[in-house]
Amino acid sequence: MYDLNNKFNTFYRKHVVLPKEKKNDLFQKKNLNISRLKKGLEEYNEEHGTDYQLIDHVVQGSVAMSTVVQNEDNDYDIDVAIIFDKDKLPEGTRATKNIIVDALKRKCTGFKKEPEAKTNCVRIEYSEGYHIDFAIYRRYKDDNENYVYEHGGSEWRRRDPWAITKWFLNRNKENDYKLREVVRLLKMFVKSRDHWVNMPGGLVLSILAEEQCQSIYERMDERFYYTAKAIRDRLNYSKEVYNPTDPTQSLILTKKDEEKLENLRKRLDENLQKLDVLFNSDCTEEEALEAWEQFFNHHYWTEQKEKAKEKNEVAKSYYFFNEADETWFYDDTEEYIENYFPLDLKYKVELDCKVKKNGKFVDWLSDMRKKKIPLLPNRELYFYASTDAPKPYQVYWKVRNRGEEAKKRNCLRGQIIHTDELIQYEESCFKGDHYVECYIVKNGICVARGRIDVPIKA
């Protein structure tokens, strides 16, 4: 297969992955509307003498799984689970949704549409194209004092609001963090033509990508091609898709759902054929670029094709730059504790770090920072956590590297690690404003979180 991996990496980083500022904007909109909901509920309670209180909220879907892709039409959706205590809500799901709609209408003005109750959520639509779906959950304790969660659709059904996100994050980790990349690229293909309607949604695409993910391939262009081909072949013999956290639950419920999968199959089949040229022994760079241009229908590939034409007319080293040096490629490995456990931060975790060099004690990191003594590379770091949370509990850690050197080394890290130890050993390897976090989990709830910044100087 013709090797365009460098350009594929650049396409992915520059035109597929959602920029950090845009992702922050999505979270700001989520936070703003959670605040509006809380204030609207306060007004509603005052007026009706009720006591409806939002207990917790959980970001779900593509935002939680970090599979949102760039979209020139700003058609981004933000899925948020809002959780209430069962004994504080009406019994019916419709009555509960009407309360949420009423509360939001009190504080949401200037929107494309008024807040609206759907079968599985309450939706807010921004005029810019964003929409926020509030999925309503209620919780109660079972005989073992563990919380049980139910989702309010057409009726209350038992469902864990964290389950799908946990499934995806775990499968992404097992696929060496390549699954998220494949899902994003598949979404770019699905969104590549305005006239392509009735295509599968993000969850179904994520399930298909997980089933067929070809993470054994080193190159991104090969990984994506062979995964897309495997999905096409899979849809040739079966268009059934099940909830990965509940194999008894089909996600293909209507004729329209079946049509969406058939549309995906046909469009993959038609456009994968355009990539056949990549396997010709005499395939040129220009032909390879044109093939990906036809597949993704994106201006990036058109621009690269035009550059390739110009490159053929002048000396290679004179005109054309090495795109591989334009940007560092790094895996998106950061995880967030709230995607694994509900938060109820009623205890504390305090962190400090004992710094050693060649086994000899240097100082505590907290004292070094007060004295403005820089932390240098090649030091042994022993992170100590102390907590006022009563035992028993579980201990999780997160080590996050930041900066250009971390990207260059493809060593951003940021995974959630379960150790059950209040000591975590690391080494200072390279420059960057890094940090370490520790989490205390009791009965499936994160009850304490602590953080220490670890700025390493060159």
ZIGIHU-V501024 format. One record per pair of residues at least 24 apart in sequence whose ideal C-beta (glycine too) atoms are under 8 Angstrom apart, sorted by the first residue. I is the first residue (numbers start at 0). J is the second residue. If there is no record, write none. Layout:
i;j
I;J
I;J
This chain:
i;j
0;220
0;221
0;224
0;277
0;278
1;276
1;277
1;278
1;282
1;284
1;286
1;287
2;218
2;220
3;220
3;284
3;287
3;288
3;291
4;218
4;219
4;220
4;221
5;321
5;322
5;323
6;288
6;303
6;322
7;218
7;219
7;220
7;223
7;291
8;219
8;323
8;326
8;328
9;299
9;322
9;325
9;326
10;295
10;297
10;299
10;300
11;180
11;183
11;184
11;219
12;326
12;328
13;299
13;326
14;69
14;187
14;297
14;299
15;68
15;69
15;183
15;184
15;187
16;68
16;69
16;183
16;331
17;67
17;68
17;69
18;69
21;69
22;62
22;65
22;67
25;62
25;67
25;75
25;77
25;129
26;58
26;62
28;77
28;125
28;129
28;131
29;58
29;62
29;77
29;79
29;131
32;79
32;103
32;107
32;123
32;131
32;133
33;79
33;81
35;103
35;106
35;107
36;81
36;99
36;102
36;103
36;106
36;133
38;105
38;106
39;101
39;102
39;103
39;104
39;105
39;106
39;107
40;98
40;102
42;102
42;105
43;98
43;101
43;102
43;105
50;87
51;83
51;87
51;88
51;98
51;102
52;83
52;84
52;87
53;81
53;82
53;83
54;82
54;83
54;84
54;138
55;81
55;82
55;341
55;342
55;343
56;80
56;81
56;82
57;82
57;160
57;161
57;337
57;341
58;337
58;338
59;134
59;160
59;163
59;164
60;163
60;201
60;202
61;201
63;164
63;338
64;163
64;164
64;167
64;168
64;171
64;179
64;182
64;205
65;179
65;331
66;167
66;179
66;182
66;183
66;186
66;201
66;205
68;183
68;186
68;187
68;190
70;128
70;190
72;128
73;127
73;128
73;129
74;128
74;129
75;128
75;129
75;130
76;129
76;130
76;131
76;132
77;129
77;130
77;131
77;132
78;120
78;132
78;134
79;131
79;132
79;133
79;134
80;133
80;134
80;135
80;136
80;150
80;160
81;133
81;134
81;135
81;136
82;136
82;137
82;138
82;148
82;160
82;341
83;135
83;136
83;137
83;138
84;137
84;138
84;139
85;137
85;138
85;139
85;149
86;139
88;137
92;135
92;151
92;152
92;153
92;154
92;155
95;135
95;137
95;151
96;121
96;135
96;151
99;133
99;135
103;133
118;152
118;153
119;150
119;152
134;160
136;160
144;442
145;442
145;443
146;341
146;443
159;244
161;338
161;339
161;340
161;341
162;244
163;202
163;242
163;243
163;244
164;338
164;339
165;338
165;339
166;243
166;244
167;205
167;209
168;334
168;338
168;339
170;209
170;243
172;414
174;209
174;212
174;214
175;214
175;330
176;330
176;331
176;332
177;212
177;214
177;222
177;330
178;208
178;209
178;212
178;214
179;331
180;219
180;222
180;223
180;331
181;208
181;212
181;222
181;223
181;226
182;208
184;223
185;223
185;226
185;227
185;230
187;295
187;297
188;227
188;266
188;267
188;270
188;294
188;295
189;263
191;295
191;296
191;297
192;296
195;262
195;266
197;255
197;258
197;259
197;262
198;259
198;262
198;263
198;266
199;259
199;260
199;263
200;259
202;250
203;240
203;250
203;259
203;260
206;240
206;241
206;243
206;250
207;233
207;234
207;240
209;243
224;271
224;274
224;277
227;267
227;271
228;267
228;271
230;263
230;267
231;264
231;267
231;268
231;271
234;260
234;261
234;263
234;264
234;267
235;264
238;264
270;294
285;311
327;403
327;406
327;407
327;409
328;409
329;405
329;406
329;407
329;409
329;410
329;411
330;409
330;411
331;411
332;411
332;412
332;413
332;414
333;399
333;411
333;412
333;413
333;414
334;397
334;413
334;414
334;415
335;415
336;395
336;397
336;415
336;436
336;438
336;445
336;448
337;445
339;415
339;445
340;438
340;440
340;443
340;444
340;445
341;443
341;444
341;445
342;444
342;445
342;448
343;444
343;445
343;446
344;445
344;446
344;447
344;448
345;446
345;447
346;386
346;387
346;388
346;439
346;446
346;447
347;386
347;387
347;388
347;447
347;449
348;384
348;385
348;386
348;388
348;437
348;438
348;439
348;447
348;448
348;449
349;384
349;385
349;386
349;449
350;382
350;383
350;384
350;435
350;437
350;449
350;450
350;451
351;382
351;383
351;451
352;380
352;381
352;382
352;383
352;435
352;451
352;453
353;380
353;381
353;383
354;378
354;379
354;380
355;379
355;380
355;381
364;451
364;453
365;451
373;454
373;456
374;427
374;453
374;454
374;455
374;456
375;427
375;455
375;456
376;427
376;428
376;429
376;430
376;455
376;457
377;426
377;427
377;428
378;426
378;427
379;424
379;426
380;424
380;425
380;426
380;427
380;453
381;422
381;423
381;424
382;422
382;423
382;424
382;425
382;435
382;437
382;451
383;421
383;422
384;421
384;422
384;423
384;437
384;449
385;421
386;421
386;439
386;447
386;449
387;447
388;439
388;441
388;446
388;447
391;441
392;439
392;440
392;441
392;446
393;417
393;419
393;439
393;440
393;441
394;418
394;419
394;420
394;421
394;437
394;438
394;439
394;440
395;437
395;438
395;440
396;423
396;435
396;436
396;437
396;438
397;435
397;436
397;437
397;438
398;423
398;425
398;433
398;435
399;433
399;434
399;435
399;436
400;429
400;431
400;433
401;431
401;432
401;433
401;434
402;429
402;430
402;431
402;432
402;433
403;431
404;429
404;430
404;431
405;429
405;431
405;433
427;453
427;455
428;455
429;455
430;455
430;456
430;457
431;455
